[in-house]
């Protein structure tokens, strides 16, 4: 698993780590039951505070993506398909909200946006 942290990103470092691990889980790069690097090891690799990695791991565990066993480490949790779907729906919603903002500022009508969506979907079919 390769995590790249960028200072130019608008996201805090812990969220960049969290997102990278989620993507690795979604893409099956990280598989169910696979152990993650220790907090200190990942912090050393990324040259950041271990507290930042700990926060990312805590958020991932709270969301159900990983499971931590005291003294043994953190593991990829069994996939919860509804959790994955909800995560992706939220991501799509965020993009749609951004599209809405851009269209309003640019005076692009809802019909024009819907036409674009229809064209894109027809190309996929």
N, CA, C and O atoms as CSV, one atom per row, in Angstrom:
chain,resi,resn,atom,element,x,y,z
A,1,UNK,N,N,0.847,-1.177,0.000
A,1,UNK,CA,C,0.000,0.000,0.000
A,1,UNK,C,C,0.891,1.238,0.000
A,1,UNK,O,O,1.795,1.382,0.822
A,2,UNK,N,N,0.609,2.109,-0.932
A,2,UNK,CA,C,1.408,3.320,-1.078
A,2,UNK,C,C,0.553,4.528,-0.734
A,2,UNK,O,O,-0.408,4.836,-1.438
A,3,UNK,N,N,0.903,5.212,0.351
A,3,UNK,CA,C,0.158,6.400,0.765
A,3,UNK,C,C,1.015,7.619,0.447
A,3,UNK,O,O,2.171,7.718,0.858
A,4,UNK,N,N,0.413,8.546,-0.301
A,4,UNK,CA,C,1.114,9.771,-0.660
A,4,UNK,C,C,0.412,10.939,0.020
A,4,UNK,O,O,-0.786,11.155,-0.166
A,5,UNK,N,N,1.169,11.684,0.806
A,5,UNK,CA,C,0.655,12.857,1.512
A,5,UNK,C,C,1.090,14.098,0.739
A,5,UNK,O,O,2.260,14.244,0.386
A,6,UNK,N,N,0.138,14.983,0.482
A,6,UNK,CA,C,0.488,16.225,-0.206
A,6,UNK,C,C,0.100,17.414,0.658
A,6,UNK,O,O,-1.017,17.494,1.170
A,7,UNK,N,N,1.034,18.324,0.809
A,7,UNK,CA,C,0.775,19.529,1.585
A,7,UNK,C,C,-0.154,20.476,0.850
A,7,UNK,O,O,-0.803,21.316,1.474
A,8,UNK,N,N,-0.226,20.351,-0.467
A,8,UNK,CA,C,-1.070,21.243,-1.258
A,8,UNK,C,C,-2.541,20.826,-1.219
A,8,UNK,O,O,-3.415,21.573,-1.660
A,9,UNK,N,N,-2.810,19.635,-0.692
A,9,UNK,CA,C,-4.191,19.170,-0.587
A,9,UNK,C,C,-4.924,20.020,0.450
A,9,UNK,O,O,-4.333,20.469,1.431
A,10,UNK,N,N,-6.195,20.228,0.221
A,10,UNK,CA,C,-7.003,20.972,1.184
A,10,UNK,C,C,-7.411,20.113,2.369
A,10,UNK,O,O,-7.984,20.613,3.336
A,11,UNK,N,N,-7.111,18.806,2.293
A,11,UNK,CA,C,-7.498,17.887,3.359
A,11,UNK,C,C,-6.412,17.784,4.423
A,11,UNK,O,O,-5.222,17.827,4.108
A,12,UNK,N,N,-6.818,17.650,5.676
A,12,UNK,CA,C,-5.829,17.389,6.731
A,12,UNK,C,C,-5.118,16.061,6.456
A,12,UNK,O,O,-5.661,15.188,5.779
A,13,UNK,N,N,-3.928,15.919,6.974
A,13,UNK,CA,C,-3.121,14.729,6.718
A,13,UNK,C,C,-3.830,13.457,7.171
A,13,UNK,O,O,-3.788,12.448,6.467
A,14,UNK,N,N,-4.484,13.487,8.339
A,14,UNK,CA,C,-5.150,12.266,8.814
A,14,UNK,C,C,-6.249,11.834,7.836
A,14,UNK,O,O,-6.469,10.636,7.656
A,15,UNK,N,N,-6.944,12.793,7.198
A,15,UNK,CA,C,-7.978,12.449,6.228
A,15,UNK,C,C,-7.368,11.881,4.948
A,15,UNK,O,O,-7.952,10.999,4.319
A,16,UNK,N,N,-6.193,12.385,4.562
A,16,UNK,CA,C,-5.520,11.839,3.385
A,16,UNK,C,C,-5.149,10.376,3.626
A,16,UNK,O,O,-5.294,9.536,2.738
A,17,UNK,N,N,-4.673,10.086,4.822
A,17,UNK,CA,C,-4.328,8.706,5.182
A,17,UNK,C,C,-5.590,7.845,5.196
A,17,UNK,O,O,-5.614,6.749,4.638
A,18,UNK,N,N,-6.628,8.354,5.836
A,18,UNK,CA,C,-7.905,7.644,5.917
A,18,UNK,C,C,-8.444,7.333,4.520
A,18,UNK,O,O,-8.860,6.206,4.252
A,19,UNK,N,N,-8.439,8.317,3.640
A,19,UNK,CA,C,-8.944,8.133,2.276
A,19,UNK,C,C,-8.100,7.135,1.488
A,19,UNK,O,O,-8.638,6.328,0.730
A,20,UNK,N,N,-6.788,7.186,1.663
A,20,UNK,CA,C,-5.903,6.261,0.955
A,20,UNK,C,C,-6.170,4.820,1.391
A,20,UNK,O,O,-6.184,3.909,0.564
A,21,UNK,N,N,-6.380,4.622,2.677
A,21,UNK,CA,C,-6.648,3.269,3.176
A,21,UNK,C,C,-8.026,2.800,2.714
A,21,UNK,O,O,-8.187,1.639,2.338
A,22,UNK,N,N,-9.019,3.684,2.736
A,22,UNK,CA,C,-10.350,3.316,2.236
A,22,UNK,C,C,-10.271,2.906,0.767
A,22,UNK,O,O,-10.848,1.893,0.372
A,23,UNK,N,N,-9.564,3.684,-0.033
A,23,UNK,CA,C,-9.429,3.353,-1.460
A,23,UNK,C,C,-8.747,2.009,-1.655
A,23,UNK,O,O,-9.126,1.234,-2.533
A,24,UNK,N,N,-7.727,1.731,-0.822
A,24,UNK,CA,C,-7.037,0.443,-0.911
A,24,UNK,C,C,-7.987,-0.703,-0.544
A,24,UNK,O,O,-7.893,-1.797,-1.101
A,25,UNK,N,N,-8.894,-0.445,0.392
A,25,UNK,CA,C,-9.883,-1.467,0.769
A,25,UNK,C,C,-10.907,-1.629,-0.358
A,25,UNK,O,O,-11.231,-2.753,-0.741
A,26,UNK,N,N,-11.416,-0.519,-0.889
A,26,UNK,CA,C,-12.409,-0.572,-1.973
A,26,UNK,C,C,-11.861,-1.297,-3.199
A,26,UNK,O,O,-12.580,-2.049,-3.857
A,27,UNK,N,N,-10.588,-1.068,-3.499
A,27,UNK,CA,C,-9.989,-1.657,-4.706
A,27,UNK,C,C,-9.442,-3.069,-4.472
A,27,UNK,O,O,-8.878,-3.680,-5.380
A,28,UNK,N,N,-9.614,-3.579,-3.250
A,28,UNK,CA,C,-9.111,-4.904,-2.865
A,28,UNK,C,C,-7.596,-4.986,-2.819
A,28,UNK,O,O,-7.039,-6.083,-2.773
A,29,UNK,N,N,-6.916,-3.836,-2.831
A,29,UNK,CA,C,-5.471,-3.846,-2.600
A,29,UNK,C,C,-5.217,-4.326,-1.172
A,29,UNK,O,O,-4.278,-5.078,-0.914
A,30,UNK,N,N,-6.076,-3.875,-0.243
A,30,UNK,CA,C,-6.072,-4.382,1.127
A,30,UNK,C,C,-7.270,-5.302,1.261
A,30,UNK,O,O,-8.401,-4.904,0.985
A,31,UNK,N,N,-7.023,-6.521,1.681
A,31,UNK,CA,C,-8.084,-7.516,1.762
A,31,UNK,C,C,-8.533,-7.727,3.204
A,31,UNK,O,O,-7.812,-7.433,4.158
A,32,UNK,N,N,-9.737,-8.241,3.323
A,32,UNK,CA,C,-10.304,-8.533,4.628
A,32,UNK,C,C,-9.329,-9.355,5.480
A,32,UNK,O,O,-8.803,-10.371,5.024
A,33,UNK,N,N,-9.096,-8.910,6.714
A,33,UNK,CA,C,-8.220,-9.622,7.638
A,33,UNK,C,C,-6.752,-9.264,7.516
A,33,UNK,O,O,-5.942,-9.672,8.349
A,34,UNK,N,N,-6.398,-8.507,6.487
A,34,UNK,CA,C,-4.993,-8.134,6.288
A,34,UNK,C,C,-4.576,-7.114,7.351
A,34,UNK,O,O,-5.332,-6.206,7.697
A,35,UNK,N,N,-3.360,-7.286,7.853
A,35,UNK,CA,C,-2.863,-6.385,8.886
A,35,UNK,C,C,-2.341,-5.097,8.241
A,35,UNK,O,O,-1.720,-5.116,7.178
A,36,UNK,N,N,-2.611,-3.995,8.913
A,36,UNK,CA,C,-2.105,-2.696,8.473
A,36,UNK,C,C,-0.760,-2.434,9.147
A,36,UNK,O,O,-0.443,-3.046,10.168
A,37,UNK,N,N,0.025,-1.526,8.577
A,37,UNK,CA,C,1.265,-1.165,9.268
A,37,UNK,C,C,0.935,-0.615,10.652
A,37,UNK,O,O,-0.129,-0.031,10.854
A,38,UNK,N,N,1.836,-0.798,11.593
A,38,UNK,CA,C,1.606,-0.229,12.924
A,38,UNK,C,C,1.554,1.292,12.812
A,38,UNK,O,O,2.074,1.874,11.860
A,39,UNK,N,N,0.925,1.921,13.789
A,39,UNK,CA,C,0.809,3.381,13.794
A,39,UNK,C,C,2.193,4.012,13.727
A,39,UNK,O,O,2.431,4.917,12.927
A,40,UNK,N,N,3.094,3.538,14.560
A,40,UNK,CA,C,4.455,4.119,14.587
A,40,UNK,C,C,5.212,3.857,13.289
A,40,UNK,O,O,5.919,4.732,12.790
A,41,UNK,N,N,5.066,2.668,12.753
A,41,UNK,CA,C,5.753,2.329,11.511
A,41,UNK,C,C,5.280,3.221,10.360
A,41,UNK,O,O,6.096,3.760,9.611
A,42,UNK,N,N,3.960,3.373,10.223
A,42,UNK,CA,C,3.427,4.212,9.156
A,42,UNK,C,C,3.820,5.672,9.369
A,42,UNK,O,O,4.146,6.377,8.414
A,43,UNK,N,N,3.789,6.119,10.609
A,43,UNK,CA,C,4.199,7.494,10.916
A,43,UNK,C,C,5.657,7.719,10.527
A,43,UNK,O,O,5.999,8.757,9.960
A,44,UNK,N,N,6.503,6.760,10.829
A,44,UNK,CA,C,7.920,6.870,10.458
A,44,UNK,C,C,8.094,6.874,8.947
A,44,UNK,O,O,8.877,7.659,8.412
A,45,UNK,N,N,7.360,5.991,8.250
A,45,UNK,CA,C,7.448,5.926,6.788
A,45,UNK,C,C,7.016,7.242,6.141
A,45,UNK,O,O,7.625,7.703,5.176
A,46,UNK,N,N,5.952,7.838,6.692
A,46,UNK,CA,C,5.415,9.076,6.121
A,46,UNK,C,C,6.084,10.334,6.686
A,46,UNK,O,O,5.849,11.448,6.219
A,47,UNK,N,N,6.926,10.119,7.709
A,47,UNK,CA,C,7.630,11.229,8.369
A,47,UNK,C,C,6.651,12.253,8.946
A,47,UNK,O,O,6.774,13.460,8.742
A,48,UNK,N,N,5.664,11.704,9.682
A,48,UNK,CA,C,4.673,12.537,10.345
A,48,UNK,C,C,4.506,12.050,11.778
A,48,UNK,O,O,5.068,11.025,12.164
A,49,UNK,N,N,3.735,12.788,12.556
A,49,UNK,CA,C,3.482,12.426,13.935
A,49,UNK,C,C,2.654,11.147,14.013
A,49,UNK,O,O,1.730,10.950,13.224
A,50,UNK,N,N,2.991,10.280,14.970
A,50,UNK,CA,C,2.212,9.054,15.131
A,50,UNK,C,C,0.786,9.381,15.575
A,50,UNK,O,O,-0.128,8.591,15.339
A,51,UNK,N,N,0.586,10.533,16.214
A,51,UNK,CA,C,-0.761,10.937,16.629
A,51,UNK,C,C,-1.675,11.174,15.417
A,51,UNK,O,O,-2.881,10.938,15.482
A,52,UNK,N,N,-1.087,11.636,14.326
A,52,UNK,CA,C,-1.848,11.860,13.094
A,52,UNK,C,C,-2.324,10.526,12.518
A,52,UNK,O,O,-3.480,10.391,12.118
A,53,UNK,N,N,-1.424,9.546,12.480
A,53,UNK,CA,C,-1.786,8.215,11.989
A,53,UNK,C,C,-2.802,7.582,12.933
A,53,UNK,O,O,-3.760,6.954,12.482
A,54,UNK,N,N,-2.604,7.739,14.216
A,54,UNK,CA,C,-3.528,7.194,15.220
A,54,UNK,C,C,-4.927,7.754,14.998
A,54,UNK,O,O,-5.909,7.017,15.085
A,55,UNK,N,N,-5.027,9.043,14.714
A,55,UNK,CA,C,-6.331,9.658,14.470
A,55,UNK,C,C,-6.994,9.045,13.227
A,55,UNK,O,O,-8.190,8.753,13.229
A,56,UNK,N,N,-6.204,8.858,12.178
A,56,UNK,CA,C,-6.735,8.238,10.951
A,56,UNK,C,C,-7.239,6.828,11.249
A,56,UNK,O,O,-8.332,6.461,10.817
A,57,UNK,N,N,-6.463,6.040,11.976
A,57,UNK,CA,C,-6.859,4.681,12.319
A,57,UNK,C,C,-8.118,4.695,13.195
A,57,UNK,O,O,-9.017,3.875,13.005
A,58,UNK,N,N,-8.179,5.618,14.143
A,58,UNK,CA,C,-9.360,5.725,15.007
A,58,UNK,C,C,-10.608,6.029,14.188
A,58,UNK,O,O,-11.665,5.446,14.426
A,59,UNK,N,N,-10.491,6.937,13.228
A,59,UNK,CA,C,-11.629,7.291,12.373
A,59,UNK,C,C,-12.043,6.104,11.503
A,59,UNK,O,O,-13.233,5.854,11.317
A,60,UNK,N,N,-11.063,5.376,10.972
A,60,UNK,CA,C,-11.352,4.198,10.152
A,60,UNK,C,C,-12.043,3.115,10.980
A,60,UNK,O,O,-12.945,2.432,10.496
A,61,UNK,N,N,-11.613,2.967,12.221
A,61,UNK,CA,C,-12.234,1.963,13.087
A,61,UNK,C,C,-13.655,2.386,13.447
A,61,UNK,O,O,-14.571,1.564,13.442
A,62,UNK,N,N,-13.835,3.657,13.758
A,62,UNK,CA,C,-15.160,4.169,14.091
A,62,UNK,C,C,-16.134,3.964,12.928
A,62,UNK,O,O,-17.316,3.693,13.142
A,63,UNK,N,N,-15.632,4.094,11.700
A,63,UNK,CA,C,-16.466,3.929,10.502
A,63,UNK,C,C,-16.628,2.458,10.099
A,63,UNK,O,O,-17.395,2.150,9.187
A,64,UNK,N,N,-15.915,1.554,10.769
A,64,UNK,CA,C,-16.079,0.135,10.503
A,64,UNK,C,C,-15.185,-0.441,9.416
A,64,UNK,O,O,-15.416,-1.555,8.947
A,65,UNK,N,N,-14.165,0.310,9.011
A,65,UNK,CA,C,-13.281,-0.179,7.955
A,65,UNK,C,C,-12.150,-1.048,8.490
A,65,UNK,O,O,-11.676,-1.951,7.800
A,66,UNK,N,N,-11.721,-0.779,9.713
A,66,UNK,CA,C,-10.649,-1.580,10.305
A,66,UNK,C,C,-11.048,-1.990,11.717
A,66,UNK,O,O,-11.964,-1.424,12.313
A,67,UNK,N,N,-10.346,-2.976,12.231
A,67,UNK,CA,C,-10.553,-3.466,13.590
A,67,UNK,C,C,-9.194,-3.519,14.259
A,67,UNK,O,O,-8.243,-4.058,13.692
A,68,UNK,N,N,-9.092,-2.964,15.458
A,68,UNK,CA,C,-7.822,-2.973,16.183
A,68,UNK,C,C,-7.908,-3.962,17.338
A,68,UNK,O,O,-8.862,-3.958,18.116
A,69,UNK,N,N,-6.883,-4.812,17.429
A,69,UNK,CA,C,-6.779,-5.776,18.516
A,69,UNK,C,C,-5.603,-5.336,19.377
A,69,UNK,O,O,-4.464,-5.287,18.912
A,70,UNK,N,N,-5.888,-5.018,20.633
A,70,UNK,CA,C,-4.855,-4.525,21.542
A,70,UNK,C,C,-3.652,-5.465,21.570
A,70,UNK,O,O,-3.794,-6.663,21.817
A,71,UNK,N,N,-2.481,-4.915,21.318
A,71,UNK,CA,C,-1.248,-5.690,21.348
A,71,UNK,C,C,-0.959,-6.489,20.083
A,71,UNK,O,O,0.122,-7.064,19.951
A,72,UNK,N,N,-1.905,-6.534,19.156
A,72,UNK,CA,C,-1.709,-7.308,17.930
A,72,UNK,C,C,-1.702,-6.450,16.683
A,72,UNK,O,O,-1.065,-6.820,15.697
A,73,UNK,N,N,-2.392,-5.311,16.691
A,73,UNK,CA,C,-2.391,-4.428,15.539
A,73,UNK,C,C,-3.775,-4.161,14.986
A,73,UNK,O,O,-4.789,-4.553,15.564
A,74,UNK,N,N,-3.787,-3.484,13.853
A,74,UNK,CA,C,-5.032,-3.121,13.179
A,74,UNK,C,C,-5.176,-3.933,11.903
A,74,UNK,O,O,-4.216,-4.116,11.154
A,75,UNK,N,N,-6.384,-4.414,11.669
A,75,UNK,CA,C,-6.677,-5.293,10.548
A,75,UNK,C,C,-7.838,-4.722,9.735
A,75,UNK,O,O,-8.673,-3.986,10.262
A,76,UNK,N,N,-7.884,-5.064,8.459
A,76,UNK,CA,C,-9.011,-4.684,7.621
A,76,UNK,C,C,-10.221,-5.480,8.100
A,76,UNK,O,O,-10.174,-6.707,8.195
A,77,UNK,N,N,-11.289,-4.774,8.395
A,77,UNK,CA,C,-12.515,-5.399,8.893
A,77,UNK,C,C,-13.228,-6.126,7.749
A,77,UNK,O,O,-13.016,-5.812,6.577
A,78,UNK,N,N,-14.066,-7.091,8.096
A,78,UNK,CA,C,-14.872,-7.739,7.049
A,78,UNK,C,C,-15.671,-6.676,6.297
A,78,UNK,O,O,-16.181,-5.728,6.895
A,79,UNK,N,N,-15.769,-6.847,4.989
A,79,UNK,CA,C,-16.451,-5.850,4.168
A,79,UNK,C,C,-17.931,-5.807,4.488
A,79,UNK,O,O,-18.617,-6.829,4.527
A,80,UNK,N,N,-18.390,-4.615,4.711
A,80,UNK,CA,C,-19.798,-4.362,4.921
A,80,UNK,C,C,-20.279,-3.653,3.659
A,80,UNK,O,O,-20.037,-2.460,3.480
A,81,UNK,N,N,-20.962,-4.393,2.785
A,81,UNK,CA,C,-21.340,-3.846,1.485
A,81,UNK,C,C,-22.219,-2.613,1.604
A,81,UNK,O,O,-22.112,-1.700,0.785
A,82,UNK,N,N,-23.087,-2.568,2.609
A,82,UNK,CA,C,-23.929,-1.379,2.756
A,82,UNK,C,C,-23.091,-0.178,3.195
A,82,UNK,O,O,-23.383,0.954,2.810
A,83,UNK,N,N,-22.063,-0.416,3.989
A,83,UNK,CA,C,-21.163,0.664,4.403
A,83,UNK,C,C,-20.399,1.199,3.202
A,83,UNK,O,O,-20.248,2.411,3.050
A,84,UNK,N,N,-19.920,0.310,2.355
A,84,UNK,CA,C,-19.184,0.725,1.161
A,84,UNK,C,C,-20.108,1.507,0.230
A,84,UNK,O,O,-19.718,2.542,-0.311
A,85,UNK,N,N,-21.325,1.015,0.043
A,85,UNK,CA,C,-22.278,1.718,-0.821
A,85,UNK,C,C,-22.577,3.107,-0.267
A,85,UNK,O,O,-22.602,4.080,-1.021
A,86,UNK,N,N,-22.800,3.209,1.026
A,86,UNK,CA,C,-23.093,4.500,1.655
A,86,UNK,C,C,-21.925,5.471,1.480
A,86,UNK,O,O,-22.130,6.654,1.209
A,87,UNK,N,N,-20.723,4.974,1.633
A,87,UNK,CA,C,-19.520,5.802,1.451
A,87,UNK,C,C,-19.447,6.335,0.022
A,87,UNK,O,O,-19.174,7.517,-0.187
A,88,UNK,N,N,-19.688,5.476,-0.952
A,88,UNK,CA,C,-19.632,5.890,-2.356
A,88,UNK,C,C,-20.783,6.836,-2.708
A,88,UNK,O,O,-20.595,7.773,-3.484
A,89,UNK,N,N,-21.968,6.601,-2.147
A,89,UNK,CA,C,-23.080,7.528,-2.377
A,89,UNK,C,C,-22.762,8.918,-1.827
A,89,UNK,O,O,-23.109,9.928,-2.440
A,90,UNK,N,N,-22.112,8.966,-0.685
A,90,UNK,CA,C,-21.715,10.250,-0.101
A,90,UNK,C,C,-20.715,10.950,-1.016
A,90,UNK,O,O,-20.801,12.160,-1.225
A,91,UNK,N,N,-19.780,10.198,-1.553
A,91,UNK,CA,C,-18.788,10.759,-2.472
A,91,UNK,C,C,-19.476,11.328,-3.722
A,91,UNK,O,O,-19.144,12.422,-4.176
A,92,UNK,N,N,-20.426,10.581,-4.263
A,92,UNK,CA,C,-21.167,11.047,-5.441
A,92,UNK,C,C,-21.972,12.299,-5.096
A,92,UNK,O,O,-22.023,13.246,-5.881
A,93,UNK,N,N,-22.592,12.298,-3.929
A,93,UNK,CA,C,-23.357,13.473,-3.498
A,93,UNK,C,C,-22.469,14.711,-3.431
A,93,UNK,O,O,-22.875,15.793,-3.854
A,94,UNK,N,N,-21.257,14.552,-2.901
A,94,UNK,CA,C,-20.331,15.677,-2.821
A,94,UNK,C,C,-19.999,16.222,-4.210
A,94,UNK,O,O,-19.928,17.436,-4.399
A,95,UNK,N,N,-19.797,15.336,-5.174
A,95,UNK,CA,C,-19.517,15.773,-6.546
A,95,UNK,C,C,-20.720,16.478,-7.155
A,95,UNK,O,O,-20.573,17.498,-7.829
A,96,UNK,N,N,-21.902,15.938,-6.919
A,96,UNK,CA,C,-23.112,16.555,-7.471
A,96,UNK,C,C,-23.325,17.949,-6.867
A,96,UNK,O,O,-23.723,18.879,-7.569
A,97,UNK,N,N,-23.060,18.086,-5.575
A,97,UNK,CA,C,-23.181,19.403,-4.942
A,97,UNK,C,C,-22.199,20.400,-5.568
A,97,UNK,O,O,-22.532,21.569,-5.757
A,98,UNK,N,N,-21.008,19.938,-5.882
A,98,UNK,CA,C,-20.014,20.794,-6.528
A,98,UNK,C,C,-20.492,21.181,-7.938
A,98,UNK,O,O,-20.350,22.332,-8.349
A,99,UNK,N,N,-21.055,20.220,-8.668
A,99,UNK,CA,C,-21.608,20.498,-9.996
A,99,UNK,C,C,-22.700,21.557,-9.883
A,99,UNK,O,O,-22.751,22.491,-10.683
A,100,UNK,N,N,-23.566,21.410,-8.896
A,100,UNK,CA,C,-24.656,22.359,-8.676
A,100,UNK,C,C,-24.106,23.768,-8.430
A,100,UNK,O,O,-24.594,24.742,-9.003
A,101,UNK,N,N,-23.079,23.863,-7.566
A,101,UNK,CA,C,-22.461,25.167,-7.275
A,101,UNK,C,C,-21.894,25.797,-8.543
A,101,UNK,O,O,-22.124,26.977,-8.807
A,102,UNK,N,N,-21.153,25.017,-9.326
A,102,UNK,CA,C,-20.538,25.518,-10.554
A,102,UNK,C,C,-21.606,25.948,-11.549
A,102,UNK,O,O,-21.469,26.983,-12.202
A,103,UNK,N,N,-22.663,25.161,-11.667
A,103,UNK,CA,C,-23.717,25.499,-12.634
A,103,UNK,C,C,-24.434,26.789,-12.256
A,103,UNK,O,O,-24.782,27.576,-13.135
A,104,UNK,N,N,-24.657,27.017,-10.985
A,104,UNK,CA,C,-25.342,28.243,-10.560
A,104,UNK,C,C,-24.465,29.467,-10.804
A,104,UNK,O,O,-24.955,30.492,-11.279
A,105,UNK,N,N,-23.191,29.374,-10.488
A,105,UNK,CA,C,-22.264,30.485,-10.702
A,105,UNK,C,C,-22.098,30.770,-12.193
A,105,UNK,O,O,-21.905,31.918,-12.594
A,106,UNK,N,N,-22.175,29.727,-13.007
A,106,UNK,CA,C,-21.945,29.853,-14.446
A,106,UNK,C,C,-23.237,30.044,-15.241
A,106,UNK,O,O,-23.217,30.103,-16.471
A,107,UNK,N,N,-24.352,30.139,-14.530
A,107,UNK,CA,C,-25.655,30.326,-15.171
A,107,UNK,C,C,-25.967,29.202,-16.170
A,107,UNK,O,O,-26.462,29.444,-17.271
A,108,UNK,N,N,-25.667,27.983,-15.755
A,108,UNK,CA,C,-25.969,26.800,-16.559
A,108,UNK,C,C,-27.249,26.192,-15.986
A,108,UNK,O,O,-27.339,25.957,-14.781
A,109,UNK,N,N,-28.221,25.942,-16.832
A,109,UNK,CA,C,-29.535,25.475,-16.371
A,109,UNK,C,C,-29.493,24.022,-15.914
A,109,UNK,O,O,-28.593,23.256,-16.261
A,110,UNK,N,N,-30.502,23.678,-15.125
A,110,UNK,CA,C,-30.649,22.297,-14.675
A,110,UNK,C,C,-30.825,21.360,-15.866
A,110,UNK,O,O,-30.296,20.248,-15.877
A,111,UNK,N,N,-31.573,21.818,-16.866
A,111,UNK,CA,C,-31.792,21.003,-18.064
A,111,UNK,C,C,-30.483,20.700,-18.779
A,111,UNK,O,O,-30.280,19.584,-19.257
A,112,UNK,N,N,-29.591,21.690,-18.856
A,112,UNK,CA,C,-28.291,21.466,-19.499
A,112,UNK,C,C,-27.473,20.435,-18.724
A,112,UNK,O,O,-26.812,19.581,-19.315
A,113,UNK,N,N,-27.527,20.524,-17.409
A,113,UNK,CA,C,-26.805,19.562,-16.567
A,113,UNK,C,C,-27.394,18.164,-16.758
A,113,UNK,O,O,-26.651,17.194,-16.913
A,114,UNK,N,N,-28.714,18.057,-16.746
A,114,UNK,CA,C,-29.361,16.757,-16.944
A,114,UNK,C,C,-29.027,16.178,-18.309
A,114,UNK,O,O,-28.820,14.971,-18.437
A,115,UNK,N,N,-28.972,17.023,-19.327
A,115,UNK,CA,C,-28.601,16.575,-20.668
A,115,UNK,C,C,-27.183,16.002,-20.656
A,115,UNK,O,O,-26.920,14.970,-21.272
A,116,UNK,N,N,-26.279,16.674,-19.956
A,116,UNK,CA,C,-24.903,16.164,-19.841
A,116,UNK,C,C,-24.876,14.788,-19.166
A,116,UNK,O,O,-24.199,13.870,-19.630
A,117,UNK,N,N,-25.616,14.661,-18.074
A,117,UNK,CA,C,-25.674,13.380,-17.379
A,117,UNK,C,C,-26.205,12.292,-18.302
A,117,UNK,O,O,-25.642,11.200,-18.365
A,118,UNK,N,N,-27.287,12.585,-19.016
A,118,UNK,CA,C,-27.886,11.603,-19.933
A,118,UNK,C,C,-26.890,11.193,-21.021
A,118,UNK,O,O,-26.794,10.017,-21.373
A,119,UNK,N,N,-26.158,12.160,-21.544
A,119,UNK,CA,C,-25.163,11.858,-22.582
A,119,UNK,C,C,-24.071,10.955,-22.023
A,119,UNK,O,O,-23.652,10.000,-22.677
A,120,UNK,N,N,-23.621,11.254,-20.833
A,120,UNK,CA,C,-22.561,10.456,-20.210
A,120,UNK,C,C,-23.055,9.035,-19.958
A,120,UNK,O,O,-22.339,8.073,-20.239
A,121,UNK,N,N,-24.265,8.892,-19.433
A,121,UNK,CA,C,-24.801,7.557,-19.156
A,121,UNK,C,C,-25.011,6.763,-20.429
A,121,UNK,O,O,-24.781,5.554,-20.435
A,122,UNK,N,N,-25.438,7.397,-21.502
A,122,UNK,CA,C,-25.650,6.689,-22.766
A,122,UNK,C,C,-24.334,6.161,-23.324
A,122,UNK,O,O,-24.306,5.094,-23.938
A,123,UNK,N,N,-23.246,6.896,-23.119
A,123,UNK,CA,C,-21.930,6.443,-23.578
A,123,UNK,C,C,-21.476,5.210,-22.810
A,123,UNK,O,O,-20.753,4.373,-23.350
A,124,UNK,N,N,-21.896,5.094,-21.558
A,124,UNK,CA,C,-21.506,3.962,-20.710
A,124,UNK,C,C,-22.260,2.692,-21.065
A,124,UNK,O,O,-21.768,1.589,-20.827
A,125,UNK,N,N,-23.441,2.838,-21.628
A,125,UNK,CA,C,-24.286,1.664,-21.905
A,125,UNK,C,C,-23.837,0.957,-23.153
A,125,UNK,O,O,-24.431,-0.050,-23.539
